[in-house]
Amino acid sequence: MNIELLSNIVDYGVLGLLAFMSFLTLFFWIERLLFYRNINVKNYNRLEELEIDITNNISIISSFGANAPYIGLLGTVLGIIITFYTIGQTADMNVKHIMTSLALSLKATAMGLVVAIPAIFFYNHLNRKIEVLINKWIIYNKEN
């Protein structure tokens, strides 16, 4: 297999997956915010019913935040392997080529962090909103 093709598959595959995860994270965060804006805790008779509705899709955001750095790291490791393989096959010890290949490999880790950091922020933000909604339900049911 052509090394350039393999490099592009790894590069676009990993970065494409991370971009997709980023899009889904943003989508689910906005979806949850819109849902929370319109929810009325008075419509729930049992706390469990409320918890099921308000925690929907939260684990996806958490999973993306936890795993995006690993996917980025995988892209970096694969990029470094391809770089060393290319050096071994061509015996090209051009420092400029080696450093450029390694720098490009590191962009996968950076992208993984760019996905993970907002995802964890969104997850924590939504968790706080969940706590508030649960406490509102408890207060409402104590009063009635």
WOHUKA-V480849 format. One record per residue. N is the residue number from 1. RES is the residue in one letter. OMEGA is omega in radians with two decimals (* if undefined). Layout:
# WOHUKA-V480849
n=N res=RES omega=OMEGA
n=N res=RES omega=OMEGA
This chain:
# WOHUKA-V480849
n=1 res=M omega=3.14
n=2 res=N omega=-3.12
n=3 res=I omega=3.13
n=4 res=E omega=3.10
n=5 res=L omega=3.11
n=6 res=L omega=3.11
n=7 res=S omega=3.12
n=8 res=N omega=3.11
n=9 res=I omega=3.12
n=10 res=V omega=-3.08
n=11 res=D omega=-3.09
n=12 res=Y omega=3.11
n=13 res=G omega=-3.12
n=14 res=V omega=-3.12
n=15 res=L omega=3.08
n=16 res=G omega=3.10
n=17 res=L omega=3.12
n=18 res=L omega=3.09
n=19 res=A omega=3.10
n=20 res=F omega=3.10
n=21 res=M omega=3.11
n=22 res=S omega=3.11
n=23 res=F omega=-3.13
n=24 res=L omega=3.10
n=25 res=T omega=3.12
n=26 res=L omega=3.14
n=27 res=F omega=-3.10
n=28 res=F omega=3.08
n=29 res=W omega=3.13
n=30 res=I omega=3.13
n=31 res=E omega=3.14
n=32 res=R omega=3.12
n=33 res=L omega=3.11
n=34 res=L omega=3.10
n=35 res=F omega=-3.12
n=36 res=Y omega=-3.14
n=37 res=R omega=-3.04
n=38 res=N omega=-3.08
n=39 res=I omega=3.07
n=40 res=N omega=-3.07
n=41 res=V omega=3.14
n=42 res=K omega=-3.13
n=43 res=N omega=-3.10
n=44 res=Y omega=3.13
n=45 res=N omega=-3.10
n=46 res=R omega=3.14
n=47 res=L omega=-3.12
n=48 res=E omega=3.11
n=49 res=E omega=3.10
n=50 res=L omega=-3.13
n=51 res=E omega=3.11
n=52 res=I omega=-3.11
n=53 res=D omega=-3.03
n=54 res=I omega=3.13
n=55 res=T omega=3.12
n=56 res=N omega=3.11
n=57 res=N omega=3.13
n=58 res=I omega=-3.12
n=59 res=S omega=3.09
n=60 res=I omega=3.13
n=61 res=I omega=3.12
n=62 res=S omega=3.14
n=63 res=S omega=3.11
n=64 res=F omega=3.12
n=65 res=G omega=-3.13
n=66 res=A omega=-3.01
n=67 res=N omega=-3.12
n=68 res=A omega=3.11
n=69 res=P omega=3.13
n=70 res=Y omega=3.09
n=71 res=I omega=3.06
n=72 res=G omega=3.11
n=73 res=L omega=3.08
n=74 res=L omega=3.10
n=75 res=G omega=3.11
n=76 res=T omega=-3.14
n=77 res=V omega=3.11
n=78 res=L omega=3.09
n=79 res=G omega=3.11
n=80 res=I omega=3.08
n=81 res=I omega=3.12
n=82 res=I omega=3.11
n=83 res=T omega=-3.14
n=84 res=F omega=3.10
n=85 res=Y omega=3.12
n=86 res=T omega=3.10
n=87 res=I omega=-3.14
n=88 res=G omega=-3.12
n=89 res=Q omega=-3.04
n=90 res=T omega=-3.06
n=91 res=A omega=3.12
n=92 res=D omega=-3.12
n=93 res=M omega=3.11
n=94 res=N omega=-3.08
n=95 res=V omega=3.14
n=96 res=K omega=3.14
n=97 res=H omega=-3.12
n=98 res=I omega=-3.11
n=99 res=M omega=3.11
n=100 res=T omega=3.14
n=101 res=S omega=3.13
n=102 res=L omega=3.11
n=103 res=A omega=3.11
n=104 res=L omega=3.09
n=105 res=S omega=-3.11
n=106 res=L omega=3.14
n=107 res=K omega=3.10
n=108 res=A omega=3.09
n=109 res=T omega=3.11
n=110 res=A omega=3.14
n=111 res=M omega=3.08
n=112 res=G omega=3.10
n=113 res=L omega=3.11
n=114 res=V omega=3.09
n=115 res=V omega=-3.01
n=116 res=A omega=-3.05
n=117 res=I omega=3.07
n=118 res=P omega=-3.13
n=119 res=A omega=3.11
n=120 res=I omega=3.05
n=121 res=F omega=-3.13
n=122 res=F omega=3.14
n=123 res=Y omega=3.13
n=124 res=N omega=3.09
n=125 res=H omega=-3.14
n=126 res=L omega=3.09
n=127 res=N omega=3.10
n=128 res=R omega=3.11
n=129 res=K omega=3.10
n=130 res=I omega=3.10
n=131 res=E omega=-3.14
n=132 res=V omega=-3.14
n=133 res=L omega=3.11
n=134 res=I omega=3.12
n=135 res=N omega=3.06
n=136 res=K omega=3.11
n=137 res=W omega=3.14
n=138 res=I omega=3.13
n=139 res=I omega=3.14
n=140 res=Y omega=-3.10
n=141 res=N omega=3.03
n=142 res=K omega=-3.12
n=143 res=E omega=-3.07
n=144 res=N omega=*
